[in-house]
C-alpha cells in the first residue's frame, strides 16, 4: 500500500448558478410562452371590442337565440342575431366525431405499440401523421362526393333498427348533409391527433410493470387491460379533449357536408344543423357592418367555449393521471 505525496488538487466548487446556455434557453422558452399568451389575449381583446355593440344590444340572448336576420332598413325590420342553434350543432357534431374517433384511435395506438410488426409500425405511424396535414377542404370534398352516398345508407339502417331512440327519429326522409355525416368526417379528421397522443403515452409505460404482468402469467390483452390502459388513461383523456376542441373549430369540411339551419336539431340523421364556424364562413362575404360584428361575436363565443374545453381537459388529465409507486 502506497501513499500519495503529490500536490493536493483544489476543491471543486459546487454551485447552483445556471450557465449561460441555461439562461439563454430559459429566456427563449419564457419569451415564447409569454408571446403566445400575449397573442391569445390580443385576439380575445380584438373580438371583444368588435363584438361589444352586439352584446350590448342582444345580451345573453345572442347565445341562446335561434334566429339570424340582418334586418331590413327600408321596411324597418330590426336585426335579430342568435347562435343558440349553431352552438347545439357544434356540440352535436363534435361529440359524434369524438364517439367515432376515440375507439379507433385507441385501438390504432395499441396495435402500433403492441401488435404490429416492425415493418408495419413505421409506415403506419407516418401515414397517420400525414393524415393530420391534409387540408380540411379535402376531407369536406371527399365527404360530400364519396362518403355521403354510403353514409346515407348507414343512416337509413340506423333509422330502421334504432328509430325508437329519439336521436335517430326522422321528421322526414331527408338523410343527406346531416350531423351524422358531418360527425363522421370530423371523426376521421381528429383520429390522427388522438392517435398520436395516445401512442406516445402508451410507449412510456414502464417496462418493469409490463414484464411483471407477463411474469404473473398474463396474456398480452390482460397486460394491456391491467397495465397499459390504466397508465395511459390521462393520455387518452387529454387526446380526446384536444380532438374535441379541434372538432368544435372545424369550418370548411362541415360547411360542405352539413345544411345550415337555425333550428336546434338533435335528430342526428336529419338534414339540418350547422356549427358556429360554418356560420361565420357562410355569412362573412356578404355581411354588412353590424352583421359582421355579430359574426365577430360568434367567433368570440367559440373562442371562449374552446378555452373552456381545453381547461376541462387539463383538469381531466390531472385527475386521471396515475402516479408511479
N, C-alpha and C positions, 0 to 999 in steps of 0.2 A: 504494500500500500504506500503510495507516494503522496506528498502534499504539494499543493500548487504554491509557488513562491513568487509568481509574476505579479504584474500590476493588477490591481482590482479595478474592473470596469465601473464606470459611473452608473449610479442607479437610474433606471429608466423612469422618466416622469410620466405618470398616468394622469390623463386629463380628459374631461368630457367636452372640451371646447371643439365645436364642429370644424371640419376642414373647409377650405374654400369651395371645393366641389360640392360639399353638402349644402353650404349656404346658397350657392347658385341654383342647385336643384330645388331647394326649398322655396326660393324666391320665384322660380319659374312656375312651379306647381301651384303656389299660393296665388300668384297673379292670374294664372289660368282659371282657377276656381272662382276668384272674385270677378273676373271678366265675364264668366258665364252667368253668374248671379246678376251682374250689372245689366247685361243684355236682356236677361229674362225680365228684370224689373222695368227696363225701358219699354219692352214690348207691352207689358201689362199696363204701364202708365199711358202709352200711346193709345191703346184700345180703350182704356177708361176715359180719357179725355175726349176721344172722338165719339164715344157712345153715351156720354153723360146726358145730352138732351133727350135721348130715347128713354133712359131710365127715369129721368125727371118727369116725363110725360106719362109713361105707362107703369112705372114702378115694377113691383114683383109680377104684375100681370103679364109683362113681357116674357117671363119664364114659364108661366102657367097657361097663357092664352093659346088658342088653337086656330087663329086666323092671321093671314098675312095679306094685307091690302095696302098699296101705297096711297090710296085715296084719289080723288078727282077734284082739283081746284075749281074747275068750271061748274060742276054740279054741287060743289060744297060738301062732297062726301069726305069724311075725315079718314086719316090714315089709321090703320089698325095692324099692329105687329105683335105676334106672339109665337114663340118657338116651342111650346109645350109638346106638340105632336112630333116635332123633329127630335126633341130630346128622348121621347119614348122610342122613336125609330132608331136613334143612335144606340140606346141601351139594348133593344131587342136584337138588332143585327150583330152588335158586338158580342153579346152573350151566346148567340147561335154560333158565331165564328169560334169563340173560345171553347164551347162544348164540343165542336168538331175537331179543333186543332189540338187540344190538350192531350187526349189519349193517344192520338197519332204521334205527337211529339215525344211523349214519354216512352212509348214503345220503340220509336226510332232510336232514341238515345240509348235505351237498354240494348237494342240489337247491335248498335255500333260498338258499344263498350264491352259487351259480354258474349255476343253470339257470332258476330260477323268475322270471317277470316281476314287476315291481314291484307290480302289483295283486293278485298271488297271494301274494307273500312276506310281507307284513304280516299278513293274516288267518290264514295258515298258522302263522306264529310265535305269534300269540295263541292259536290253537286248541291247539297243542302245550303251551304254558304252562298253559292251563286244564286240560289232562289231569292235570297234577300236583296240582291242587286237588280232584279228585274223590275222595270218601272211599273207602277200601278195601272197605267193605261193599258199595258199589255195584258195584265190579268183581267181588266174590265172587258176588253175586246174578246179575249178568249172565253170569258164567262158568258158574254152576250151571244156569240156565234156558235160556240162548241158546247159549253156546259148547259146552257138553258134548255135545249130540247130534251136532254137526258134528265135534268133536274125536274122538269115539268112532269115527266113520267113518275119519278120518285115521289113528287108531291101528291100526285093522284093516288098512289098506293097508300101514302100516309093518311090521306083523307078517307080512303075507303075502309081501312082497317082500324084507324085511330081517330075517326071523326067524332067519337063520343067525348073526346078530350076537347075542352073549349078552344085551345090554341090551334087545333087542327080543323076546326069547323070552317066552312066556306060560305060567305054571304052570297056569292055567285061563282060560277065555274070559270074563273079567270086566274090562271096559275103563273103566267109569265111575269117577270120583273117583280118578284115578291121578296119579302125579307128572308125567306128560306134560301132563295138563290143567292141573294147578296151575302148572307151569312156563310154559305159555302165558299164563295170567292174570298171573303175576308179571312175565313179559317185557313184556307190554303196560303194566303199571304203571310199570316203570322206563324205558320209552322216553323220556318227557319229560325225565327227569334227564340221561340220557346225551346226548340230542339238544341240550339247552340248553348243556351244557358244550362239546360238540364244535363246535357252531355258533359259539359265542363265540371259540373258539380259531381256527377257520378264518377268521373275519372279521379276525383280526390278522395274517394272512400278509402279509409286506412286499410292497408294490405293485411295487417295483423288480424283485423276483425273478419275479413274475408276468409283468411286461412283458418281462423279459429272455427268459423261456421262449417267449413269443409271438414275440419278435423273431428267435429262432433257428428259427422255423417250426413250433413245437409246436402241436398241436391242443389243444382245451380239456381233453380227457381225459388227454392226455400231460402237460400242465401240472399237472393235479391229481395224477397219479402221481409226477411228478418234484419238485414244489414243495410242494403243499398237504398231501398225506399225510405226507411226512417231517417237515414243520414242525409239523404237528398231532398227531404220534404221542404226545407227552406228554399232550395234552388228551384224546385218545381213551382212553389207558390210565387216566388219572385218572377220567374219566367212567364207564368200565367198572367200576372198582373201587368207586366210590361207588354205582353201581347195584347191584353185588353186595352191598354192605353193606345197602342198602335192602331187597333181596330176602330176605336172611337174617333180617331182623327182622319180616317181614310176618306178620300174625296172622289177622285175620278172613277175608280172602279165601281163604287156604289152608285154614282151618278149614271153609269152606263147600264146597270142591271136592276135598278130599282125605280119605280114610279114615285115621283114627288107628290105627296098628297097630304093636306093639312088637317087630317083627322087621325087621332091615335089608333093604331092598328096593332092589336095583339093576336090577330089571326095570321100566323106567320106564313101560311101558304097563299094568302090572298094578295093580288097585285095592287098593293098600296103601301105607302110608307115614306121613307126618306130619312136623312140624318142631317145634322147641323152643317157639316162640312159640304155636303152636296147641295144644300140650300144656298150656301154662300157662293159656290161656283156657278150655280144656275142663274142666280139673280144679279151677280156682280156687274156684268157687262151692260145691263140696261137700267141700272138703278140710278135714281136721282139723288140729290144731296141727302135728304132725310132718310130715304130708304138705305142709302149707303151707310149712314150712321147706324141704322138698325142692323145691318149686316156686320158692322164692326162690333156691335153689342153681342150679336150671336157668337162671333169669334171669341169675345171676352168670356162669355158663359162657358164655351167649350174649353177655353184655356183653364178656367177655374176647375171645371169638372175633371180635366186631365190631371191637374195638380193634386186634386183630392184622391184620385185613383192611385197616383204614384205615392202619396203619403200613406194611404192604406196598405199599399204593397210593402212599404218599408216596415210598417207595424206587423203585418202578417209574417214577413220574413224573420223578424226578430223573435216573434212568439213561437215560430215553428223550428227555429234553429236548434240543433242538437249540440250540446256541449260535450266535448271529449272528457272521458273519465280515466 
